[in-house]
Amino acid sequence: MMQAQVHCLCLLILYLTIGYSQEGKFSGPLEPKTFSIFEGQEASQVIFQVSALDAQGAIVEGPVPITIEVKDINDNRPTFLQKKYEGSVRQNSRPGKPFMYVNATDLDDPTTPNGQLIYEIVIQLPKINNIMYFQINNKTGAISLTLEGSRTLDPSKNPNYNLVVSVKDMGGQNENSFSDSTSVDIMVKENIWKAPKPVEIVENSTDPHPIKITQVQWNEPGAQYFLVHKEKLPRFPFSIDQEGGIYVTQPLDREEKDSYVFYAVAKDEVGQVLSFPLEIHVKVKDINDNPPTCPSAVTVFEVQENENIGSNIGTFTAHDDDEENTANSVLVYRIVDQIPTFPRDGLFLIQTYSGVFQLAERSLKKQDTPQYNLTVEVADKDFKTLCHVQVHVIDINDQIPIFEKSDYGSLTLAEDTVVGSTILTIQATDADEPFTGSSKILYRITQGDSDRRLGVDTDPQTNAGYVIIKRPLDFETTAIHDIVFQAENPEPLVSGVNYNTSSSATFRLIVTDVNEVPEFSERVYQAKVSEDVAIGTKVGKVTARDPENLDISYSLRDNGRGWLKIDPVTGEISTVARLDREAESVYRVQVVATEIGGSSLSSIASFHLTLSDVNDNPPRLAKDNSGLFLCHPLQTTGSVIFEATDDDQQSFRGPQFEFSLGSEILQKDWQVSKINGTHAKLSTRHTNFEERVYNIPIHINDGGRPPLIGTVSLPVTFCKCVEGSCFRPAGHQSGMPTVGMAVGILLTTFLVIGIILAVVFIRIKKNEGKDNVESAQASEAQPLKN
């Protein structure tokens, strides 16, 4: 918009040289004015007519400022500064970060929509899978990658892209806006923000630190670099400068940590991460700075005295902290000393690299030397270490156990001898090394005890064997046991040595008979029947046997309800009375088996009879309902709630009773409604009831098989109420004494108390008279004293 000022001294008519107006339409006094006109209007049009006269009509002199504003119209087309733009972008650059700009100008007023420009990418070539890799800021013309472009662009596949970018004025919102377009050529360059190759650093370096070990570089200059730890380390021996150079800041020790992994991060000037972090791998290269170490202060091997020449005794393994599978950790073994050298030196050898010990000479004898002390030299390429090895010569099982006597005679025991009793001590000896598997003796019974009624425990100190009764003896099964004991070692005998008759002994056990009680086949017998079985029904059977094969008589004990009887000969149990599950669901009795003849010994077993339920109990009221009442007179219909129960066994759902009135006549006054399986509500149908007690018959059906119906009388009292409770005048109630009875009881009580008091009073008076006589007699016998 343009402005012009005119100073008027007299009558003035302004004409528009460019513009449009209507003559005489606008007029007024001479005073400061501002006029707005659009550019491009026709010339010689009246803008405004002013009069420079005072109130008396005289001319007034100026000057007076007149301002003319020229308003812009959209008469200029936006134009790009270049017809073609060229730019480049790095692969994997951050999406949304501009890498180039396009610019256009418009001569129209930039403060109006005429000069407001909007940029847009209208064509991308190539456009793969209809995906845009580039985006433009519609106000600034800044071109950047989309998220998909950041992920997908690859110069090895498509190094060049062409964009057609348009610009529109009027903010792009008007269909009459002007536009222009330009071509943009973009070259995709390889991403140089890549992780460097793994770095190797020699441990314990003596070079001055820090030492540069690798380099990272962002695609454009100006990035700021940082290192991020992957592990939480007590010290982080690396740093990075702002050129992307990565340094180790101090010597590293491979034995402390053999590798490091961390990240390099590039950020822009405001601290925004430019791309994904780069993973940096550093391996610490080993040097031979650790001597071999022995596996322990003394390594112990055992060798049997009959081992063949060349037999492996064991493997001696030393350790080296240097890196495995390198020349720094290769160990060489050598025996440098043997103590003693009896019967000769060089009895052992060790494999140079594996550390396997072998017997080099004749088989060893423990009687010659029970132990050898060896010194082993372990060396790597720079260090040597001396380690100590002991070789223990152990005895072999080449001696069999020998019994001190071959026959332990005979022993007679009653068959009721207590289990756990020790009945015999046997002894064998072994010439092998004491307290080893070769000399320890285990005893077995190989004959004469097929039922395993006996056992032999060994004393670990003396190898004595204690013969113990493990299960009850039984005269009726076996009266005489001809026992054969076998003595053996837990360790196998060496080849060529076998057990013989010296390792066995005999013993005879004679078992005598004892009169024993009968034995039931079971401790508890169980049966199950329905509670409605007929009298005389067989419900079970028990069996017992007498060890002496005597006949047995059966009887019942604790048959409190008298429901059962038992056949004394066969043991069959049957009913003699009607059973009732509700009285006792499991009926328990004791069965007595008594031998006939002999000592008439007896034993007892239990018989449990479980009764299954039948529906034989009609429903009834669950509790006394004499307290049910309704306040008289009724204001509205009322109701009371009652509960029913059933003595029969219920299902898991519980009772499911049905309720109804016991008489059809009552239906005009009452109704019964079910609440749930056990509760119902008795309600009045009107309010016209007398003040008295109504006994309402109720039918309760249990729905069983067959169904049973119980008829109960439910008393409902209509009475005057005080504070929500039924008020009843005092009067004689059942169980309460009458007034006459109360007076009689009271008088009787007073009479009894009076008699008791009279007796006590008379006795006191008698005692006082006796005391007076005795006092007088004492006074006559004694003289008076002054």
Buried (B, 14 or more C-beta within 10 A) or exposed (E): EEEEEBEBEEEBEBEBEBBBBEEEEBEEEBEEBEBEBBBEBEEEBBBBBBBBBEEEEEEBEBEBEBEBEBBBBBEBBBBBEEEEBEBBBBBBBBBBBBBBBBBBBBEBBEEBBBBBBBBBBEEBEEEEEEEEBBBBEBEEBBBBBBEBBBEBBEBEEBBEBEBBBBBBBBBBEEEEBBBBBBBBEBEBBEBEBEBBEEBEBBBEBEEEEBEEBBEBBBBBEEBBBBBEEEEEEEEBBBEBEEEBBBBBEEBBEBBEBBEBEBBBBBBBEEEEEBBEBBEBBBBBBBBBBBBBBBBEEEBEBEBBBBBEEEEEBBEBBBBBBBBEEEEBBBBBBEBEEBEEEEEEEEBBBBEEEEBBBBBBEEBBEBEEBBEBEBBBBBBBEEBEBEBBBEBEBBBBBBBBBBBEEEEBEBBEBEBBBEEEEEBBEBBBBBEBBEEBBBBBBBBEBEEBBEEEBBBBBBEEEEBBBBBBBBEBBBBEEBBEBEBBBBBBBEBEBBEEEEBEEEBBBBBBBEBEBEBBBBBBEEEEBEBEBEBBBEEEEEBBBBBBEBBBEBEBBBBBEEBEEEBBBBEBEEBBBBBEEEBBBBEBBEBBBEBBBBBEEEEEBBBBBBBBBBBEBBBBBBBBBBEEBEEBBBBBEBEEEBBBEBBBBBBBBBEEEEBBBBBBBBEEEBEEBBBBEBEEBBBBBBBBEEEEBEEEEBEBEBBBBBBBEEEBBBEBEBBBBBBEEEEEEBEEEEEEEEEEEEEEEEEEEEEEEEEEEEEEEEEEEEEEEEEEEEEEEEEEEEEEEEEEEE
